Amino acid sequence: MDPDALKQECRPYRYGYGEVSSLTRTCVNMAYEIDTYTRELESVTAEKHRIGAELDVASNIQRDMLPTIFPPFPDRDEIELYVSMRPAKEVGGDFYDYYFIDHDHLALTIADVSGKGVPAALFMVISKTLLHNHATSGGSPREILTYVNHQLCQNNKSMMFCTVWLGILDLRTGRLTAASAGHEYPAIKRSGGRYELLMDKHDPAIGVRDGLRYREYELTLAPGDMLFQYTDGVTEATDTALELFGEARMVDALNQSPDSDPEATIHRMHAAIGGFVKEATQFDDITMLCLRYNGTGKGDGKYRVALTVPASEDRLGELTAFLEGELEKIDCPMDAVFNFSLVLEEVFVNIAHYAYDGKAGDAELIYTFDPDTREVELTFSGSGIPFDPTSRPAPDTTLRPEQRQIGGLGIHLLRKLMDEVLYEYQGGKNRLTVRKRL
């Protein structure tokens, strides 16, 4: 019988003083309380099921936002890449990303959002989207982090933040440009060597304070070199005695088999962490990224090296010394050295004067030599104002100087001195390439 109905039926006895009346009142109240508790328990259980279902959906959405197909770029021999993320809860705060900005530049990101659960997952979605979108529109790692930090600091009442390591790898040269917003030190293994921590430049996490200017650094990966990056869930994994796994154990685990491929390296690291923590509960997300650089493709045989300097005319001497030093290695004839130096001066001075409209910017020179064909290739790259010099009409050199239109002589000089002149604009960067066989 419904407890409310039972109470109504027993109302005549509610003021009685006999044992039967007292027992009746106790039974009715107990039945009423049990029914109320049952209803509340059903409500709480239903709510837990609803929350659990929503967390499952959130977990699936988060997982679907992260690239999970390996090998990720089966048609690219230059790299091998593997990434793993194991969240501590249904949804995590760690995330990673990898994608091509253009045909030759691969962006790598690994990050850790403060906090756990749904709030961290929401902040993760925002951070990942901003980083990806700004990277694909052009810009260096320091510019990307500076921009995203400013965006996250707008109306960040929850005071959440995110540590980020972001690198852009030039697959032609192996040059890696990276910036760290308070993230863990990466581990680097040179070909034939052992893993060592790289104590890179650190700046505050993004979302902490507006107006920060992030720094970046460069290193060059040679064929066979490997990069291992991770979140603090690796080094801060804790055993039952509350001892941390730590950086030293991590590096030791990497060096148990330093020449393993990226996937095997990460699986071995998971095994090392599991063997250390044993039955202890995982309190933090564990995310790892491992990359092996194989060089510019099997059978390429070309030599490539690059130098980046600020786009300022007073850095011309540095670039000239770099280029002439490379040409000397291949016994380049002096007249060809002179011509290459003229081309370098013409292009770089124009970049310094016009590419950034008076603002600061960088210019990159990529030198490539093919020993089979004895062809030298110079590529000038920068993220300045898009401009295609090859689209300018050839000047009429039969006219007197005062009769000619301004401009066009520079590209005319390049065409006269070089065998081929090409221009493209990709990934937010101008790329002017000249080639000449010796």
VENUR-V312818 format. One record per pair of residues at least 24 apart in sequence whose ideal C-beta (glycine too) atoms are under 7 Angstrom apart, sorted by the first residue. I is the first residue (numbers start at 1). J is the second residue. D is the distance in whole Angstrom. If there is no record, write none. Layout:
# VENUR-V312818
i = {I;I}
j = {J;J}
d = {D;D}
This chain:
# VENUR-V312818
i = {3;3;3;3;6;7;55;55;58;58;58;59;59;62;62;65;65;66;66;67;67;70;72;77;77;77;78;78;78;78;78;78;79;79;79;79;79;79;80;80;80;80;80;81;81;82;82;82;82;83;83;84;84;84;85;85;86;86;87;88;88;88;88;88;89;89;91;91;91;92;92;93;93;93;93;94;94;94;94;95;95;96;96;97;97;99;101;101;101;101;102;102;103;104;104;104;105;105;105;105;106;106;107;107;108;108;108;108;109;109;110;110;110;110;110;111;111;111;112;112;112;112;113;113;114;114;114;115;119;119;123;123;127;127;131;137;138;138;138;138;139;139;140;140;141;141;141;141;141;141;141;142;142;142;142;145;145;145;145;146;146;146;148;149;149;149;150;152;152;153;153;153;156;160;161;161;161;161;162;162;162;163;164;165;170;171;172;172;172;173;173;173;173;173;174;174;174;174;175;175;175;176;176;176;177;177;178;178;179;179;179;181;181;181;184;184;184;184;186;186;186;187;187;187;188;188;189;189;189;190;190;191;191;191;191;192;194;194;195;195;195;195;195;197;197;221;223;223;223;225;226;226;226;227;228;228;228;229;230;230;231;231;231;232;233;233;233;233;234;234;234;236;237;237;237;237;238;238;239;239;239;239;240;240;240;245;245;249;261;262;262;262;265;266;301;301;302;302;302;303;303;304;304;304;305;306;306;306;307;308;308;309;309;310;310;311;311;311;311;311;311;311;311;312;313;313;316;316;316;319;319;319;320;323;323;326;330;332;333;336;339;340;340;342;343;343;343;343;343;346;346;346;347;347;350;351;351;351;355;355;355;356;357;373;374;374;375;375;375;376;376;377;377;378;379;379;380;381;381;381;382;382;383;383;384;386;386;387;388;389;389;390;390}
j = {28;31;32;35;31;32;90;91;91;118;121;90;91;91;121;125;128;95;96;97;98;263;98;294;297;298;171;293;294;295;296;297;106;171;291;292;293;294;261;262;291;292;294;262;291;262;263;266;290;288;289;266;287;288;285;287;285;286;285;116;282;283;284;285;116;117;117;118;121;121;285;120;121;124;285;231;233;285;287;124;128;287;289;128;132;132;135;136;168;427;426;427;426;170;171;172;168;169;170;427;169;171;135;168;167;169;289;291;164;166;165;229;231;287;289;162;163;164;162;163;231;232;160;162;160;161;162;160;158;160;160;162;152;162;166;428;383;427;428;429;383;428;177;216;166;167;168;177;178;179;216;179;214;215;216;179;181;206;214;212;213;214;206;206;207;212;210;206;207;207;209;210;207;207;205;206;207;208;205;206;207;205;206;229;306;296;296;304;366;220;304;305;306;366;220;221;222;293;218;220;306;218;219;221;216;218;216;217;214;215;216;205;206;214;230;231;232;235;227;228;229;228;251;254;225;227;225;226;258;222;225;222;223;224;225;224;255;258;228;251;254;255;258;247;251;293;293;294;295;293;290;291;292;291;254;265;290;289;287;288;285;286;287;284;284;285;286;287;273;286;288;284;273;276;277;286;277;280;276;277;278;280;278;279;280;273;276;276;292;290;291;292;290;290;371;372;368;369;370;368;369;366;367;368;367;364;365;366;365;362;364;362;363;360;362;351;352;355;356;361;362;363;382;352;349;352;345;348;349;344;348;365;344;365;367;367;369;438;438;438;417;376;378;417;378;414;417;418;434;410;413;414;380;432;410;380;382;384;382;384;385;384;385;437;437;438;435;436;437;436;438;433;435;434;431;433;432;429;430;431;429;430;428;429;430;425;430;430;423;423;432;421;423}
d = {7;4;4;5;6;7;4;6;5;6;6;5;5;5;5;7;7;6;6;7;6;7;6;6;5;5;4;7;6;6;6;6;7;7;6;7;6;6;6;5;7;4;7;6;5;4;4;6;5;7;5;5;7;5;7;4;7;5;5;7;5;6;5;5;6;6;6;6;4;7;4;3;7;6;6;5;7;4;4;5;5;6;6;6;6;7;6;6;7;4;4;4;7;6;5;5;6;7;6;6;5;6;5;5;5;7;7;7;7;5;5;5;7;6;5;5;6;4;7;5;4;6;7;5;5;5;7;6;7;7;5;7;7;5;7;6;5;6;2;6;6;6;6;6;5;7;6;6;6;4;5;5;4;6;4;5;5;6;4;7;6;5;6;4;7;5;6;6;4;6;7;4;6;6;4;7;4;5;6;5;6;5;6;6;7;7;6;5;7;7;5;6;4;6;5;4;6;6;6;5;5;7;5;6;6;5;6;6;5;7;4;5;5;6;6;7;6;7;6;7;5;4;6;6;7;6;7;4;6;7;5;6;7;3;6;7;5;5;7;6;4;5;6;6;6;4;6;6;3;5;7;7;5;5;6;7;5;5;7;5;6;7;4;7;4;5;4;7;7;6;6;6;5;7;5;7;6;6;6;5;6;5;7;6;5;6;5;7;7;4;6;6;5;5;7;6;6;7;5;7;5;7;7;5;5;6;7;4;5;5;4;7;6;7;6;5;5;6;6;5;6;4;6;6;6;5;6;6;7;6;6;6;6;7;6;5;6;6;7;6;5;7;7;6;7;6;6;7;6;5;6;7;5;6;6;7;6;7;6;3;6;5;6;6;6;5;6;7;5;6;7;6;5;5;6;5;5;5;7;5;6;6;5;5;6;5;6;6;5;6;7;6;5}
